[in-house]
Amino acid sequence: MPKPAKKTGKKLTKKLSGISSRAASGKRLGRLRPIKLRRRKSNQPRPTKKLTGSFRLFIDSASLVRQHWKLFGGITLVYFVLTMVLVGGLSGEYSISELKKTFAEEFGRLSASLALFGLLVSTTGSSASESGAVYQTLVILLVSLATIWALRQVLAGEKVRIRDAFYKGMYPLVPLVLVLLFICLLFIPALIGGFVFNIVITGGLAVTTLEYILWMGLVILLLSWTLYLVVTRIFAIYIVTLPDMQPMAAIKAARKLVRFRRWLIIRKLLFLPFALVVIAAVIILPLIMFAPVVVQWVFVLLSMFALVFAHAYAYSLYKELL
């Protein structure tokens, strides 16, 4: 009789040990399950909404501006008047007519027109004095705030006057300045890349082809890094203009807004200056060839309208990301 008791005792101990091991493993699995759930909850799902193409977005923005041409044209006109009064007229101390005669004798008519167009583009936004540059920055901020406020009201179906855009749209000036200062810090890698380019490439420190490739690769990497960082926060400019929005909250919201779509947004934002330069070339080049006297005035008006249109394009893209 005692022998079967020992067998049953051994069987019981085996069963109990198996139950205890399964229970222990169950406890371990129970501890791991909440971690997996927390990881799944913390990951933001990929957006499934397809964004409008760059060309289509450009056309829609142009249609929006054309539909409210009095409003945005009036904002551009106020921008022009403030620039003439505060900044001090046209930038640059040169005459297109005189430069055209000089360039045409050496390079030909078409080459001279292209060179003068490049000169106009390169001097866009420059000011002859330091005080003029400060006033110009202030005017750009005010016009940007007025344009953003007008875009938000127009897309909401409200009727907007030019006066209201400059009266009611100025309240987030300080938060916008703080966001822009933060974005300026993101250009530090690009500044380092420019410093390296001037010292190594322009200064002649790189001699062999391999050295050129390595240093240029570093410069391109720094520039790409800056572009990546800026794009992840660029829409904070529009988020911070919302009522009771803090600058850091706007920057964090902008970073979440572009998640998983950064390179697509970079492509759309790079399309804007390319398209604006092409349109400006189509308008300005014939004027340089046949009416150089009015070129500077027309180009200044176009550059001022380009700021308003750029906000319309970027704000339309921002609305699609929401």
Secondary structure, DSSP 8 states (H G I E B T S, - for coil): -HHHHHHHHHHHHHHHHHHHHHHHHHHHHHHHHHHHHHHHHHS----------HHHHHHHHHHHHHHTHHHHHHHHHHHHHHIIIII-SSSSS--HHHHHHHHHHHH-HHHHHHHHHHHHHHTTT--SSHHHHHHHHHHHHHHHHHHHHHHHHHHTT----HHHHHHHS-TTHHHHHHHHHHHHHTTHHHHHHHHHIIIIIITT---SHHHHHHHHHHHHHHHHHHHHHHHTTTTHHHHTTSTT--HHHHHHHHHHHTTT-HHHHHHHHHHHHHHHHHHHHHHHHHHHHH-GGGHHHHHHHHHHHHHHHHHHHHHHHHHHH-
